[in-house]
Amino acid sequence: MKNISCLFVFLFIGLSFSLNAQRKFTEVSEAAGINHAFRIDLSNFGGGAVVFDYDNDGYEDLYLPGGNEKDQFYRNNGDGTFTNIFEGAGFDRTLSIHTQGAAAADIDRDGDKDLIITTLYFQEGRQLTPNLLYLNNGDGTFSDVTRQYGLEEYISNSQGATFGDINADGFPDLYIANYIGSPPNGVSVFNEQTITENFLSATDYLFINAGGSYFIEASDLYGIDHNGFGFQGILSDWDNDQDVDIMIANDFGYKAEPNIALRNDFPERSLTYRTGELQLNYGMNAMGFGKGDYNYDGFMDYYVTNIHASLFVQNNGGNSFSDLGADLGIAQARIQNPNYSGVPVSWGANFFDYDHDTDLDLFVNNGALNPDVRPNPNFFFECSDYAIYREVANLLGVDDVRIGRGSVTFDYDNDGDLDLLVVNQYPRDEDPTGSMPPARTLLYRNNNTRGNWLKVKLEGVKAEKDGIGSRIEIQLDDRLLIRDIDGGSSHLSQNSTIAHFGLGQHETVRSVKVRWTGGKTQEITNVAANQQITIRETEESIFSFDQNDLKVYPSSFNDYVLIEYELEKEEPFDISVYDVQGRLIETLSQQNNPAKTGFWQWNIERDLAQGVYIFQLRTKNSVIAKRALKL
């Protein structure tokens, strides 16, 4: 395979560099019916956006957290416009809570996407709150299942959420990056001094999905023990072993915990810290992630946003990473703009092929440290046909100077190219210069008309329902293009779960290969360009276990027991608990169509006597039993 690297070269683009007007973006938020901006309280933080087709009509919708403003839930009308349908949709609990970011996945595998909304605190009283989990009812409404699914007791100052199937059981698990673990009482404004001197950094959450009916906080079980000022985690397979690994962007990494990399050791239930070995332990003000294989070597590369200069790390075969940001000009220490020159503060980031030339371009959403109100125009690094990246935000019309935070890409008008949504904040204080335009979240329609394209939607059968975390590879002559399905990235946001590829002049794709999370690989050939296809997972199993297995922990329990199983083959089973006299206490789970692996949590809601109890997994041909002691 020919390895073509896009050299990032910072160039001052003058009148000598011209672009066809049809290739530019048009800002259409008002015409499209989107009237949103994020309002902060004390914090410089927030907000994000999530793209998800909540009603399965083929047009992708939006949920936009509002901070101290009302959240907005936009239905895509299919005609280039959106309607805010927040009222009556079931999100009333958000009205008294400062919301931050959001992500979506089919938590219960019922065919529609559910929603997690991250939170800071009650708007009055500033008491920290749980993150809010909503199940999609399939009729345009959502039900608050935060308590039912076990999230109510986990309270922190939460930022970015991301979904991914850690244990490859087909149910999406959830990682939430947390910032501080106590309310901001007595602090009038957030900045480096007030945060690092008044607060301890927080413990993040890893929630394992227990069969679609409950989440188990499993940080201890997986060996996670760090504390950081966490902004955003991503679940992405950096070592190409078909399980999702974790990266976490931490703020104030030079004073607290730097950025973190955790390797998933699936099928072992373990996450291993690899930050130092991979050379990713950068102490920086990390805000978010963009991800994409910019040099076509089949390994995912990552852009990490920051204050002053962002970080671009090239993946060296999954064994190490090299920071190419400064050398290649993408880690710009100062903004060079006709109207402003100063330090960039970068938050959201998105790799995408906006012009269909097969190269990955990069958008970076910049925004001042509110309430420091000053212009901070966005970046757009275009990869040209000559393998050179140029900063062309001004020429493309996306160099907005508002206070930017999250950003997402999706094809909102279904015309085959990716559009861009940029979340902006209201300033906390008035702009003394009067140079800032009114606060508004912006929708940019992509006017590109060049090049062919292909969109790929995944439908998991045993894997996660929308293929979150799985990877799609397409082969174009000597060029390999890869995308993984996003469960949450950028800054507190989640892009479309439909993979998009620019194809240049190619009218046919030689092959489309799906590497499903867990190990299965599936391929189709000779796919025509300029269409969206759906690839449904084949149903043969890719797992192989030596025998059925059952684990129960802790071995001495009080309030709850965690139960983990592994099956040699897919067959109905039940898990029950008995006392030492053999009397049935409770049947904990009955599964007729099980995954190969799974978790359950048994909460002891009754006055269960002290003593030894037997936990039993029974299939048609085998019985496995494990003992545990009730204290």
PETA-V987793 format. One record per residue. N is the residue number from 1. RES is the residue in one letter. PHI is phi in degrees with one decimal (999 if undefined). NEAR is the number of other ideal C-beta (glycine too) atoms within 8 Angstrom. Layout:
[[N;RES;PHI;NEAR] [N;RES;PHI;NEAR]]
This chain:
[[1;M;999;8] [2;K;-72.0;6] [3;N;-100.5;7] [4;I;-109.1;8] [5;S;-98.3;7] [6;C;-86.8;12] [7;L;-81.1;8] [8;F;-79.6;11] [9;V;-122.9;9] [10;F;-80.3;8] [11;L;-127.8;6] [12;F;-78.7;4] [13;I;-94.6;9] [14;G;-102.1;5] [15;L;-67.5;4] [16;S;-70.0;4] [17;F;-99.3;9] [18;S;-123.3;5] [19;L;-126.5;9] [20;N;-60.9;6] [21;A;-59.4;6] [22;Q;-69.4;8] [23;R;-89.5;11] [24;K;-81.6;10] [25;F;-94.3;13] [26;T;-116.5;8] [27;E;-77.9;10] [28;V;-128.8;10] [29;S;-58.3;11] [30;E;-65.4;7] [31;A;-63.5;7] [32;A;-82.6;11] [33;G;89.5;10] [34;I;-96.9;13] [35;N;-130.9;8] [36;H;-145.2;11] [37;A;-151.8;10] [38;F;-88.7;17] [39;R;-113.0;10] [40;I;-88.0;14] [41;D;-113.1;9] [42;L;-82.1;8] [43;S;-86.9;9] [44;N;-80.3;7] [45;F;-95.4;11] [46;G;84.5;17] [47;G;-122.7;16] [48;G;-120.1;19] [49;A;-150.2;17] [50;V;-127.6;14] [51;V;-100.4;14] [52;F;-160.3;12] [53;D;-88.5;11] [54;Y;-68.3;11] [55;D;-110.1;8] [56;N;53.9;7] [57;D;-98.0;7] [58;G;90.2;6] [59;Y;-117.3;10] [60;E;-83.5;12] [61;D;-103.7;14] [62;L;-135.7;14] [63;Y;-120.3;15] [64;L;-122.7;15] [65;P;-58.5;18] [66;G;-111.8;13] [67;G;68.0;14] [68;N;-85.8;8] [69;E;-95.8;10] [70;K;-66.5;7] [71;D;-62.0;13] [72;Q;-130.6;13] [73;F;-123.1;13] [74;Y;-106.0;14] [75;R;-86.6;10] [76;N;-77.9;12] [77;N;-80.0;9] [78;G;83.0;7] [79;D;-122.1;4] [80;G;91.4;9] [81;T;-123.6;8] [82;F;-126.1;12] [83;T;-123.2;8] [84;N;-75.7;10] [85;I;-114.6;10] [86;F;-58.9;10] [87;E;-62.0;5] [88;G;82.3;6] [89;A;-87.2;10] [90;G;104.1;10] [91;F;-98.3;12] [92;D;-60.5;5] [93;R;-63.7;8] [94;T;-69.8;12] [95;L;-64.1;7] [96;S;-100.8;7] [97;I;-122.8;13] [98;H;-79.8;12] [99;T;-90.1;17] [100;Q;-125.2;16] [101;G;-131.4;19] [102;A;-158.7;18] [103;A;-153.1;16] [104;A;-135.7;14] [105;A;-163.6;14] [106;D;-85.3;13] [107;I;-62.8;12] [108;D;-104.1;8] [109;R;56.4;9] [110;D;-99.7;7] [111;G;102.5;7] [112;D;-132.9;10] [113;K;-88.2;11] [114;D;-103.3;14] [115;L;-138.0;14] [116;I;-110.7;15] [117;I;-120.8;17] [118;T;-85.4;16] [119;T;-136.3;13] [120;L;-102.1;14] [121;Y;-167.3;14] [122;F;-62.4;10] [123;Q;-65.3;9] [124;E;-109.8;5] [125;G;93.5;5] [126;R;53.1;9] [127;Q;-91.8;7] [128;L;-61.8;10] [129;T;-128.8;10] [130;P;-72.0;10] [131;N;-71.3;14] [132;L;-106.1;14] [133;L;-110.4;15] [134;Y;-125.7;14] [135;L;-90.5;10] [136;N;-77.6;11] [137;N;-83.7;9] [138;G;81.2;6] [139;D;-126.3;4] [140;G;91.0;7] [141;T;-120.5;8] [142;F;-129.8;12] [143;S;-112.8;8] [144;D;-74.2;9] [145;V;-118.4;9] [146;T;-55.9;11] [147;R;-71.8;7] [148;Q;-58.8;6] [149;Y;-95.1;11] [150;G;87.1;12] [151;L;-96.0;13] [152;E;-61.2;7] [153;E;-82.8;6] [154;Y;-97.7;9] [155;I;-122.5;6] [156;S;-158.1;13] [157;N;-91.1;13] [158;S;-96.2;15] [159;Q;-122.8;15] [160;G;-90.7;18] [161;A;-115.6;16] [162;T;-145.0;15] [163;F;-99.2;18] [164;G;-177.9;15] [165;D;-92.2;16] [166;I;-61.1;14] [167;N;-103.7;10] [168;A;53.1;15] [169;D;-99.8;11] [170;G;92.8;11] [171;F;-107.8;14] [172;P;-68.8;14] [173;D;-90.8;13] [174;L;-139.8;15] [175;Y;-113.3;16] [176;I;-123.1;16] [177;A;-83.6;15] [178;N;-113.9;14] [179;Y;-103.8;14] [180;I;-132.5;13] [181;G;-107.2;11] [182;S;-139.5;8] [183;P;-65.2;7] [184;P;-85.0;13] [185;N;-72.7;5] [186;G;83.1;4] [187;V;-113.8;9] [188;S;-89.8;3] [189;V;-154.3;8] [190;F;-92.9;10] [191;N;-152.9;8] [192;E;-57.0;6] [193;Q;-67.4;6] [194;T;-67.8;10] [195;I;-74.0;13] [196;T;-74.1;10] [197;E;-94.9;5] [198;N;-111.8;7] [199;F;-132.1;9] [200;L;-87.6;7] [201;S;-66.2;14] [202;A;-106.2;14] [203;T;-89.1;9] [204;D;-76.4;15] [205;Y;-114.3;13] [206;L;-117.5;14] [207;F;-103.8;14] [208;I;-90.7;12] [209;N;-78.3;14] [210;A;-93.7;13] [211;G;66.0;12] [212;G;82.6;8] [213;S;-120.2;6] [214;Y;-168.4;11] [215;F;-113.3;12] [216;I;-111.7;11] [217;E;-73.4;9] [218;A;-121.2;11] [219;S;-57.0;11] [220;D;-63.5;7] [221;L;-62.5;9] [222;Y;-97.0;11] [223;G;83.4;8] [224;I;-90.2;10] [225;D;-142.4;5] [226;H;-95.5;9] [227;N;-127.9;8] [228;G;-154.5;15] [229;F;-85.1;14] [230;G;-78.4;17] [231;F;-105.4;16] [232;Q;-152.5;19] [233;G;-105.0;15] [234;I;-131.5;13] [235;L;-107.2;15] [236;S;-149.7;13] [237;D;-85.4;14] [238;W;-82.1;12] [239;D;-106.5;8] [240;N;58.6;8] [241;D;-107.0;6] [242;Q;65.0;11] [243;D;-134.6;11] [244;V;-89.0;12] [245;D;-93.9;13] [246;I;-126.5;13] [247;M;-122.5;15] [248;I;-128.9;14] [249;A;-91.9;16] [250;N;-111.6;16] [251;D;-75.9;13] [252;F;50.3;12] [253;G;-65.5;16] [254;Y;-82.9;6] [255;K;-112.3;6] [256;A;-132.5;10] [257;E;-83.5;10] [258;P;-67.9;12] [259;N;-58.0;15] [260;I;-129.5;15] [261;A;-127.4;14] [262;L;-119.0;13] [263;R;-85.3;9] [264;N;-81.7;10] [265;D;-97.2;8] [266;F;-48.5;9] [267;P;-83.8;6] [268;E;-68.9;5] [269;R;-84.8;7] [270;S;-161.2;7] [271;L;-121.6;13] [272;T;-112.4;8] [273;Y;-69.2;9] [274;R;-124.4;10] [275;T;-57.3;11] [276;G;-66.1;7] [277;E;-60.9;6] [278;L;-84.9;10] [279;Q;61.5;9] [280;L;-117.2;12] [281;N;-84.3;9] [282;Y;-83.0;11] [283;G;-88.8;7] [284;M;-152.0;12] [285;N;-91.9;9] [286;A;-76.0;16] [287;M;-116.2;13] [288;G;-173.5;19] [289;F;-132.7;14] [290;G;-116.9;14] [291;K;-137.1;13] [292;G;175.3;11] [293;D;-90.1;14] [294;Y;-73.9;11] [295;N;-114.0;10] [296;Y;61.3;12] [297;D;-97.0;10] [298;G;86.5;9] [299;F;-119.0;11] [300;M;-75.8;12] [301;D;-105.5;13] [302;Y;-139.0;15] [303;Y;-109.6;16] [304;V;-115.0;15] [305;T;-76.7;16] [306;N;-163.1;12] [307;I;-87.9;9] [308;H;79.9;7] [309;A;-148.9;10] [310;S;-81.0;15] [311;L;-113.4;13] [312;F;-119.0;15] [313;V;-112.1;14] [314;Q;-88.4;10] [315;N;-81.0;13] [316;N;-97.6;9] [317;G;70.2;7] [318;G;80.7;9] [319;N;-104.6;6] [320;S;-161.9;8] [321;F;-129.9;11] [322;S;-120.1;8] [323;D;-79.2;10] [324;L;-104.7;11] [325;G;-58.1;12] [326;A;-69.1;8] [327;D;-63.3;5] [328;L;-98.8;12] [329;G;87.3;10] [330;I;-84.2;14] [331;A;-87.4;11] [332;Q;-74.8;13] [333;A;-78.3;7] [334;R;-141.5;8] [335;I;-82.1;12] [336;Q;-110.5;8] [337;N;-138.7;10] [338;P;-55.3;3] [339;N;-109.2;6] [340;Y;-158.8;10] [341;S;-134.0;6] [342;G;-178.6;8] [343;V;-80.3;8] [344;P;-78.9;16] [345;V;-120.4;10] [346;S;-106.9;13] [347;W;-128.4;15] [348;G;-81.2;20] [349;A;-151.9;18] [350;N;-145.4;13] [351;F;-83.9;11] [352;F;-166.0;11] [353;D;-91.6;13] [354;Y;-71.1;13] [355;D;-109.5;11] [356;H;61.2;14] [357;D;-102.0;12] [358;T;81.8;11] [359;D;-83.8;11] [360;L;-91.2;11] [361;D;-93.0;13] [362;L;-138.2;16] [363;F;-102.7;16] [364;V;-128.4;16] [365;N;-90.5;17] [366;N;-102.9;13] [367;G;-166.9;13] [368;A;-63.7;10] [369;L;-77.2;8] [370;N;-50.4;12] [371;P;-91.2;8] [372;D;-72.2;6] [373;V;-97.9;13] [374;R;-156.9;10] [375;P;-62.2;10] [376;N;-147.2;14] [377;P;-61.0;14] [378;N;-71.7;13] [379;F;-104.7;14] [380;F;-139.9;14] [381;F;-99.0;14] [382;E;-93.7;11] [383;C;-92.1;13] [384;S;-84.8;10] [385;D;-65.8;5] [386;Y;-100.9;4] [387;A;59.6;10] [388;I;-128.1;9] [389;Y;-91.5;15] [390;R;-124.6;11] [391;E;-84.2;12] [392;V;-128.6;12] [393;A;-56.9;11] [394;N;-64.4;10] [395;L;-70.3;9] [396;L;-87.9;13] [397;G;82.8;10] [398;V;-119.2;12] [399;D;-88.4;12] [400;D;-64.8;12] [401;V;-104.1;11] [402;R;-67.9;12] [403;I;-86.9;14] [404;G;-83.9;16] [405;R;-139.6;18] [406;G;-77.3;17] [407;S;-157.4;19] [408;V;-141.9;16] [409;T;-118.5;13] [410;F;-169.9;12] [411;D;-94.9;14] [412;Y;-68.8;13] [413;D;-104.2;7] [414;N;52.7;8] [415;D;-101.7;5] [416;G;101.5;7] [417;D;-116.1;11] [418;L;-88.5;12] [419;D;-99.3;14] [420;L;-135.3;15] [421;L;-116.4;17] [422;V;-122.1;15] [423;V;-83.9;18] [424;N;-124.9;15] [425;Q;-102.8;18] [426;Y;-71.7;10] [427;P;-69.4;12] [428;R;-68.2;7] [429;D;-111.1;6] [430;E;-65.1;5] [431;D;-77.0;9] [432;P;-68.3;5] [433;T;-89.1;7] [434;G;70.8;5] [435;S;-92.5;7] [436;M;-88.7;13] [437;P;-70.1;6] [438;P;-58.1;4] [439;A;-63.4;9] [440;R;-167.6;11] [441;T;-73.2;14] [442;L;-114.0;11] [443;L;-108.4;14] [444;Y;-106.5;14] [445;R;-82.6;12] [446;N;-81.3;10] [447;N;-95.0;10] [448;N;-60.0;11] [449;T;-124.6;5] [450;R;-93.7;9] [451;G;79.5;11] [452;N;-88.3;12] [453;W;-154.9;13] [454;L;-148.4;16] [455;K;-116.9;13] [456;V;-128.5;14] [457;K;-109.6;12] [458;L;-102.3;16] [459;E;-131.0;11] [460;G;-75.9;13] [461;V;-103.7;8] [462;K;-99.3;12] [463;A;-77.0;16] [464;E;-52.2;17] [465;K;-55.3;12] [466;D;-103.1;13] [467;G;75.0;16] [468;I;-56.0;16] [469;G;90.0;15] [470;S;-75.9;15] [471;R;-120.0;11] [472;I;-116.1;15] [473;E;-120.9;13] [474;I;-123.6;13] [475;Q;-107.9;10] [476;L;-119.4;13] [477;D;48.7;6] [478;D;-101.8;5] [479;R;-117.2;11] [480;L;-102.5;12] [481;L;-112.6;11] [482;I;-127.3;10] [483;R;-140.8;11] [484;D;-111.5;12] [485;I;-79.8;14] [486;D;-79.4;11] [487;G;-105.8;15] [488;G;147.5;15] [489;S;-165.1;14] [490;S;53.5;18] [491;H;-124.4;18] [492;L;61.3;19] [493;S;-138.5;20] [494;Q;-146.4;18] [495;N;-76.6;12] [496;S;-57.1;12] [497;T;-90.2;12] [498;I;-95.7;11] [499;A;-74.2;10] [500;H;-122.6;15] [501;F;-130.5;14] [502;G;-82.3;14] [503;L;-116.3;15] [504;G;61.0;10] [505;Q;-90.6;6] [506;H;-73.3;10] [507;E;-97.8;7] [508;T;-138.8;8] [509;V;-97.5;15] [510;R;-59.9;9] [511;S;-153.2;12] [512;V;-123.0;15] [513;K;-115.4;11] [514;V;-109.9;15] [515;R;-105.9;10] [516;W;-70.5;15] [517;T;-56.4;15] [518;G;111.1;13] [519;G;127.6;8] [520;K;-75.3;13] [521;T;-123.9;8] [522;Q;-139.6;10] [523;E;-140.9;8] [524;I;-126.1;7] [525;T;-127.2;7] [526;N;52.1;7] [527;V;-100.9;11] [528;A;-70.7;8] [529;A;-76.4;12] [530;N;61.3;7] [531;Q;-155.8;7] [532;Q;-103.8;8] [533;I;-115.9;10] [534;T;-114.9;8] [535;I;-108.5;12] [536;R;-94.4;6] [537;E;-62.4;15] [538;T;-69.7;7] [539;E;-94.7;5] [540;E;-66.7;5] [541;S;-78.3;8] [542;I;-114.0;8] [543;F;-88.7;10] [544;S;-143.5;5] [545;F;-116.9;10] [546;D;-67.5;4] [547;Q;-164.2;5] [548;N;-64.9;12] [549;D;-144.9;8] [550;L;-137.3;14] [551;K;-122.3;8] [552;V;-129.9;12] [553;Y;-152.8;9] [554;P;-70.6;7] [555;S;-68.9;8] [556;S;-118.7;7] [557;F;-120.6;12] [558;N;-133.1;7] [559;D;-93.2;5] [560;Y;-157.0;9] [561;V;-132.8;12] [562;L;-99.9;13] [563;I;-125.0;15] [564;E;-123.6;12] [565;Y;-126.7;13] [566;E;-135.7;10] [567;L;-111.3;13] [568;E;-71.7;8] [569;K;-144.5;5] [570;E;-76.9;8] [571;E;-157.0;8] [572;P;-58.5;10] [573;F;-154.0;12] [574;D;-138.2;10] [575;I;-120.4;15] [576;S;-132.4;12] [577;V;-122.6;12] [578;Y;-127.2;11] [579;D;-84.6;10] [580;V;-70.4;8] [581;Q;-85.3;4] [582;G;86.7;6] [583;R;-82.7;6] [584;L;-67.2;7] [585;I;-91.0;9] [586;E;-166.8;7] [587;T;-90.3;8] [588;L;-83.2;10] [589;S;-156.8;9] [590;Q;-127.2;7] [591;Q;-124.1;10] [592;N;-95.1;5] [593;N;-133.8;5] [594;P;-81.9;11] [595;A;-79.5;10] [596;K;-69.4;12] [597;T;-131.9;12] [598;G;-171.8;12] [599;F;-122.6;14] [600;W;-137.3;12] [601;Q;-121.0;12] [602;W;-101.2;10] [603;N;-87.7;6] [604;I;-82.8;11] [605;E;-94.3;3] [606;R;-109.3;4] [607;D;-81.1;3] [608;L;-84.2;6] [609;A;-66.4;5] [610;Q;-65.1;4] [611;G;141.0;8] [612;V;-89.6;9] [613;Y;-128.0;13] [614;I;-108.5;12] [615;F;-104.1;16] [616;Q;-128.5;12] [617;L;-105.1;13] [618;R;-122.9;9] [619;T;-112.7;11] [620;K;-62.6;5] [621;N;-117.5;3] [622;S;-150.6;7] [623;V;-135.1;7] [624;I;-122.3;9] [625;A;-130.2;9] [626;K;-132.7;9] [627;R;-101.1;10] [628;A;-149.9;14] [629;L;-108.1;10] [630;K;-82.8;12] [631;L;-79.9;6]]
